[in-house]
Amino acid sequence: MAPQRKRGTVSPTLLAFGRRFRRLREAKGWTQEALGRRANGGLGVKPQYIGAVENGRTRCTREFAETMDHALDADGELLDLYDDLVKDATFPTWFDWHTVEPEAEMLQSYQPLNIHGLLQTPAYASALLKGDKEAVEARINRQTILTRENPPPPNFSVLQDEVSLYRPVGNSEIMKEQLEHLLYQVERRVVTVQVVPSRGEHAGNSGAFNLATLPDRSEIAYADMAARGLTLSDPEDIAFVSRSLIEIRSLALPVSQSIELIHKVVREKWS
């Protein structure tokens, strides 16, 4: 069996699928090589690929899940798990944060360049996503967690860098609408927003990141990177993210001053 990767470097949802897949294989008493031979059927299943799926290092196709379900006599269990944990065509294959957000009791975030995705207007999101309608719809649909009744919405707080208020996305009309929408969500107490004055000495300079606290008090983080985002759950990574949030929050304006500043930017920059 391939060695387990450090948990913080792979997707929690892919890990869950992979673990159950491995248990079903081991219950048959088969090695990865043996399963690959039995399930080949023209699909070309290599033991290395089976190992990657079991360790959460790759997202398999539904065809693969169906083939393995039949080979392991799983009676549809792997297909159900695929639909629950793996399949989501509207997001990139590496993006699993959308499965974490709905489970969170608390969400904390630092956003250095753009308004947080859960607070974006359709026009702002469309400008960022270059008009990709499916991607925009997927992003906007994520926002339903902020208006749900059962379970209640997460306690949501955002540290929004000042530069994002001035950074053009689309045109002036889009920016005005976006910042007014941000203020509206603050007024509705959907989110707590604090503006972080732009400066170059704090821990947020590496990029945007989010921290989710789940009902069992466990925590998962998500960090933006140039090529892809990274979901983290290793305790050392979580500790670093938590310390970074504390450091950045210590530099942020109070909520009341943050609201005043956003109003000022709307009035003086985008109106």
N, C-alpha and C positions, 0 to 999 in steps of 0.2 A: 504494500500500500504506500502511496506517495505520502510524504510527511505533511502534517498539518501546517498551514500557514498561520502566521500571527493573526489572531482574530480581528484586530483593528484594521487590517488591510483588505478585508473582503466584506461583501454585503451580508448583513445579518439574515436577510430573507433567503439569499442563495445558500447560506450555511444551513438554514433550517431545512430547505428542500434537499440539500446534499446529504445531510445526516440521515434523514429518513430513507432516502434512496440507498445509502450504504447499509442501513440496517436490514432493508428488504433483501439486498444481495447477500449479506452475511447469513441471514436466516436460511437461505438456500444452500449455504456452504460453498458458494462459488467465489473464486478469485475474480478480479477485474478482467483478467485475460479470458477466463472461462465464460463470463457473462458476455464479453465482446464477441466471442465465437458463436455463442448460442443466439445472440440477438442481431448478428450481422445483417442477414437478409438483404444485402445490397446497400445498406446504409453506410457501411464502412466504419463501424464503431471500433475505435482503437482503445486499448486499456488506458493509455495516457489521457484520453478525452474523458473517459469514465471517471478517472481519478480527479481531473480538474473540476468536474461537475460535483463530485462528492465533497470536495474541499471548498466549494463555493468560489472557485477561481474563474468560472465562466458561466454564462447563462445559456442553457441548452435550448433547443427548439422544441416546439410542441410535438413534432414528429418523433424526436428522440424520446421524449417522455412517454409517448404512446407505445413506441417500440419496447421500451424498458418495462412499461406497465404489463404488456402482454408476456414478455419473457419471464418476469418475476411473479406472474399470477397475482398481481396486486389489485385486481378487480376495480380498476378505475381510480384507486387512491392516488397514484402518481399524477394522473391527469388533473384531479381536483387540486392537489398541491401546486401543480404548475399554474393553474388558473388563479389560485390564491396568492402565490408567492413570487412567481416568475414572470408571468405574462403581463405585459403592459405596452402595447405597440406605440402609444403616443409619447413615450419617454425613451431616451437613449438606453441601450442595453445596460450601461453602467449605472444609471440613475435609479437608486432605490429609496432615496430620501422621502419620496411621496408616499411610501408605505409606512414610514416612521411617523410623519407629521400627524396623521389621524389618531395615532395611539398615544400621543404625548399629552401629559397633563400640564406641562410647562415648556414653552419654547423661548429661547433667548438667542439673539442674533447680533452680529456686527456686520454692517454693510458699508463698504468704503466708497463704492462707485455708483451703484444703482439702487433704486428703491426696492425694498424686499419684495420678492415674488408674490407673497401672500397679500401684499398691499398694492399691487400694480393694477392700473386700469387696462382694459383691453387695448386701447390705442398705444399706450406706453409699452405694453408687452409685445404688441405687433411690431413696433419700431425696433425693439431689441432683437426680436426673433425673425426679422426680415420678412414679415408677412406670412409666415408659415401658420396657416389657419389651425391645423390640428395641434401644433405645439402651443399656440396661444390658448386654444380651448382647454387643453390639458392644464395649463398654468392657472387659468381662471377657475377651473373646476376645483383645483386644490383649495381655493379660498372658502369653500363651503364649510370647512371645519371651524371657521370663525363665527358662523351664524347658526350652527346646529344647536339643538336643544338637549339631546340625549345621546351620548354623554355631553356635558357642557363643554363649551369651547376651551381650549388651553389658555392658561395664563401666558400672554404673549407680550414680549418686550423686545424692542429693537434699538440698538445703538446705531444711528444713521449719521455717517460722516457728512460734514458740512459741504464737502465738494459735490456730493450727489445732488444737492439742491440746485446747484448752479450748472451742472454738467448737462449740456443739451442732449436730449433723446427725442428724436422726431423733430418737432417744431415748437414754437412758443405756446401755441394752443394746447398741444399735448402735455407740455410741462406744467402749464397752469392748471389744467384739469387734474393731472396726477398729484400735484402738491395739495390742491384743494380736497381731493379724495383722501389723501393721507391725513389731513386735518380733520376731515369728517369721521374717519375711523378712530382717531384719537378722541374726538368729542363723544363718540358712541361708546367709548371705553372698550373697544375691541382690542386695542393695542396701546401700550405705553411706549412713546417715542422720546428718545433723548438725542439731541444733536451733539456730535463730537466735533469740536473745532479742528480744522485741518492742521495737522502737524506731522512731523516725520520721525518721531522718536518712540512710538508705542508699538505694542505687539500685534496690532491689527494690520500692519503694513504688508504682510504676506498675502492678504486677500480676505474675502468674505468667509464667515463661518457661522454655524448654527449649533446649538446645543439643545437636545430634547431630553426632558425628564419623563420617564414612563411611570405608569401607576405603581409598579413595584419598586420605584425610586432608582432603578437603574438608569443609566444615561448613555445616549448615543450622540455623536457629533457628526457634522457634515462640513467639509472644507472645500471651497472652490479652488480649482487649479486650472492652468492654461489648457491642458489636453482633456481633462475630465475632472469630475468631482470625486471626492473620496469620503466614504462613510467610515467612521472610526468608533470603536468601542473598547479598545485597549485602555486599561486604567491609567497608564502614563499619559496617553494622548488626551483622555478626558480631563485629567488634572491640569494639563497644559492649557487646554481650551478654557477651563474654568478660571484659571489664573489670568488669562488674557482678557476675559470678560470683566473681571474685577478691575484690572488695570485700566482698561479703556473706559469703563463706567466712571472711574474716579476722575477722568478728564472731561466727561460730558457735562453739558449744561443741564440745569434742573429742567423738569418737564415744562414748567410755565415759561421759562426763557426760551426753551426749544420751540414752543408753539409760537411765541412772539417772533422769533427769527424766521420761521417758515412763512408766517403771514407777511413779513417784510420782504422776503425773497419773491413771493408771488406778486406782491404789489410793485416792487421796484425793478424786478428782472423779467418777469414773464407776462405782465399785464400790458 
